Amino acid sequence: MQRRRENQVEIAAAYQWQKFAEDAGLSLKTAAVDLGERTSVRLIAEQTGIQANREAIAAEALQDVKLLVHEGRATDTSARQPDTEWLDRYWRLAGEISRSDFQALWGRVLARKITGTADIGARTLDFVSTLSRSEARLIERLAACVCYVQDPEDWAFIHSLPNGFPKNTPNEVINNKLAMMTVDLRDPNLGSLGIYHEEGFAHSTYIKIVDGKARISIAGKQFEISSSSGKWPGDYEGYCHLGSGHGVSQLGRELLALIDVQPNNEYLEVLVAGLVNLGLRLDPATQTI
C-alpha cells in the first residue's frame, strides 16, 4: 500500500515535470535532459509559481478594496497609482509569497496603498516580506492594544497608568496586571524589530482636553475620556497625562494600518478600571477623531 502511494506521487511528479518541459518546448524523447534543458524547465516552474502567487494576491487586494469601500473607509474609489519604483518592488516581493494567510496580508498592502487608506513605504514592504508567523501574531496582538491620540498626534502602547499613588493602592495592582498581560509585547520581542521608538520604556502619552473630554482611539475604535470631578491626572495647560509605555515608530504605524482587529477586551477592562481609580471614565465616542 505504501509503495503504491509512492508510485502515484512519482507518476504525478513526472507528469508535472513533463508539462513544464512541454510548455518550454523541450524534447522528451528520452528521460535524460541536458543541463540547459533542466535549467529551462526549472525557470519556467519558478515563473509559473511566481505568477500564481501574484494573481492570488491581486484577487485578495480586490476583495479588500471592496470591503474598504463598503465600510466607508475608502471614500475615493478611483485608484491611486503608486509610483513605478514602489510597484516594481511590491510585485517582485509579492511573487515569492505562497502562503495564503500572507497573500491576504499582501493584498491589503496593495489595496490600502491605492485607496489612500494607508501609506506603506518601501522599508515596510521589505519588512513584511521577511515577517514570520510568530512575529505577525505579536504585531496583531499589539494592534488590539495600541492607542492613537490626535492632539498631540501620538501612537502608543500604554502599559503603565500615571504614578503618584501610595503603595498598595488599586492602581499599583492595575499596573502590575497590565505588565503581566502584555509582557510579550515589550522589548526585546517587538522593539528589536523596529516597531517602537528607540526611547524604550520612557514614552508618555498626553491628550488634549476639549469641552471636558479627551478623545482617544484604541485598535481603531474611538472613545471619550471624561472626569467626574473635573480634575485630570497631570493636567498641564489643558493636556491630560494618560500613561506611559512604548511609542510606536513609523514602521510600526504602517504595519498596524494593515491589521483590522477589535480592542483587546481584557486589556480594555483593566485600562478602564485604572482610569476609574483616577476619577475618569471611558465611553464610546460621540464624535469621530
N, C-alpha and C positions, 0 to 999 in steps of 0.2 A: 504493500500500500504506500509506504514512504517513498519507495523508488518510483512508483507511478506518478506521485505528485511532483517529484524532482524532474521526471521526464517531461511532464506537462509544462513546468516552469521553463525548462530548457527550450522546448519547442516554441513557447510564446516569445522567449527572448530572441531566438533565431529568426522568428517571423518578423519581429520588430526591427531587428538588425537588417533583414532583407529589405524591408520597406524603406528604411533610411537610405540604404545603398541605392535602391531603385530611384528614389527621389533625387539622389545625387548623380544619376546617370552612370553608375558604375556597373561593371560587368560582374556577374555572379556565376560564371562558367565553372569556376572551381571554388572550393571552400576557402582557399588561401587568397588573401589580398595583400598587395604590397603596402609598404609603409605609407605612401602617399594616399592610397585609397582609404586606408584606415583613418588617416587624419581627416580626410574629406568627410567621411561618414560621421566621425566624432564631432566635427564642427557643425554639421547640419543638425545633429541631435541636440547639440547645445543651443543653437539658434532657435530650433523649434521650441525647446523648453523656455527660453527667454521670451519668445513671442507669446507663448501661452500664459506666462506669468503677467506680462504687460496687459494682455487682453482681460485677464481676470481682475486685475487692479483697476482698469478702466471701467469695468462693469460695477465694481464697488464704489468708485468715485461718482458714477451716475446716480446710484441709489442714495448716496449721501447728499448730493445736490438736491434731489427730490425731497429728502427729509428736511433739509435746512429751509427750503422754500415753504414746505408745508407747515413748519413750526414758526415761520415768520422771522427766522434768524438771518435769512439771506433775502433782503428786500429787493436787491438789484439782481434780477435773473439773467442779465446779459453777462456773458462770461468775460472775465478779465484775463487777457492773455499775458501769462508770465513772460519774463524776458527769456530769450533763446538759451542763454547760458544756464539759467535755472532749470529750464525744461530738459536740456541735454543731460544735465547732472541727474535730474529726477528719473528719467526713463532709463538711464544707464544703471542706476542703483536698483530701480524697481524690477528690472529684468532678472535680478538674482533672488527675488523674494518669492519663495514657493509655498510657504506655509499659509494656510487660508486665513488664520487669525491676523497674521502680519500683513497679508494682502488687503484685508479690510482696513487696517491702520494706514497703509499707504494710499488707499483710496480716499480716506478722509483728508490726508495731506493735500492731495490734488484738488479735491472738492472745496476745501476751505481756502485754498490759495486763490482759485479762480473766482470764487464768490465774494472774496474780501472778508470772509468771516474770521480768518486768522492769517497772519503773515509769517510764513515759515521760511527761514533763511537757509542758506547753503550749509552752514555749520550744523543746523538741526537735521537736515537731510542726511548728512554723513553720520550723525549720531544715531538716528533711527535705523539706519542700515546695519548697524552693529549691535543693536539692542537685543539683549537676551530675554527669554520669557520671565525669568525671575526679576530682572530689572524692570520690565514692563509692568509686572504685578505691583512692585513697590511704587512706581510712579502713579499707577491707577489708585492705589490706596492713599497716596499723598493728595491726589486731585480731590478726594472726598473730604479733605480736611483744610484745604488752603482757603485763606480769607483774602478778599480783594476790597480795597478801600480806594475811593476815587479822589478824595481830597484829605491829605496829600496822597497822590497815587502810590499805591503800595500793594504788593503781593507778598503774603507772608504765611508761614506755617507757625501758628501760635501754640505753644505748649507750656506757657507759664503766665498766670494772671498777675496783675500788679502786686508788688511786695508792700511791706509796711504793716504787716499784721503780726501780732504776737504769736509765739509758738503755740502749737496745738489748736489753732483756730481752724474753722472749716476750710479756708482757702489753702492752707498748707496740705490738707488732705486732698483737696481738689487738684492741686498742682502735682502731687505725687501720683494721682490717678492718671492725669494727662501724660506724665512722664512714662508711666508703665505701659500704657496702651499705645504709645507712639514711638517706643524705643527703636523699632526697626526703621523708622523714617528719618532718623537723625544721622549725623556724621558717624562713621565714615561711609555708611551704605549709599546715601544719595549725594552727600557733599563731595565725595571723591569723583562723582560723575559730572560735576559742574552744575547741578540743579540749584544749588544755593549760592548766595553771595559768599565771598571768602571771609566775611566778618565773623562767621561762625555763630555761636550762641550769644549774640550781642545785638540782635536786631529788635528794636522796639517799634510797635505799631501805634500810631496816633490817628484819631478820627475827628474830623471837624464836626462840631455840634451846630446843627441848623434847625431853628424853630423847635428846640428842645429834643431833637432826635439826632442820633448818629447812625448813618446808613452804611451797611456792610453786605458783602456778598460772600457766601460760603458754598463752595462747589457749584457756583453759578446760580444758586438760589438766593434771593435778596431778602434782607431782614432790616429791621429798625431796632435800635437800642434806645431805650428811654430811661430816665431816672425818676424814681418815685419821690425823691426828696429834693430834686433839683441840683444835687451835688454829683460831681463826676470825679472819678479817680484821676489824679494827675492833671487836673484841669489847668491848662495853661493857654491863656488868650483864646479861649473858645475851642480848644482841642482836648479830647479825652484820651488818656493813655489806656489802651485796651489790653496790652500784654506784650510779651517778648517771645522770641523763638528764632526761627531762621527766615531770612529774606530770600525770596525766590529770584533766581537770575533770569536774564533774558532767554537763555536756552530753556530753562525750566518753564517759563511762561509760554513759550511757543509749543512745548510738548503738552502742557496742560490744556492748551486750546484745542488739542486733538481728542481729548477724552471727555465723554459725556457720562457723568455719574451723579448720583444723588448724594447729599451730605451724609457723612458717616453718622448714623443715629447715636451710637454710643458716645462718640466724641462730642456731638452736639449737646447731648443731655448733660454731660459733665461740664461743658463750657457754660451752659445756661445756669447750672447750679452755682458755678463760680461767680457769674455775673449777679445772681440774686444776692450772694454774700456781700457784694459791693453796692447793693441798693439799686441794681439795674435790672431791666428785663429785656428779653429778646422776643420780638414778634415778627410775623411775616410782613414784608414791606407793603405799604400802600402806594408808594411811588417807586419808580424804577431808578436805578443808579445811572 
